[in-house]
Amino acid sequence: MANMQAKMANFEAFQIDTCDRLARIETRLDTFATKEDIKELKADLYKNLHGMTWKLIGSASTLVAIVYYIAKTVH
């Protein structure tokens, strides 16, 4: 009987510790990103990358046109 009471006391201590650990985990869950958050971030990243790519292509084309104009008129 004493063995059973010791096991129950051990189990209750384990249960209290588990509840405390679970509460700490649940309070931290709000800071983690969800799948939806990652999808939104990924979409924003692709949109911004696409916009920067076209800006870079436009800037490079303009630079090539300016150099071509200077080479044609100076020579």
Beta strands, then each sheet from edge to edge (+ up, - down):
end
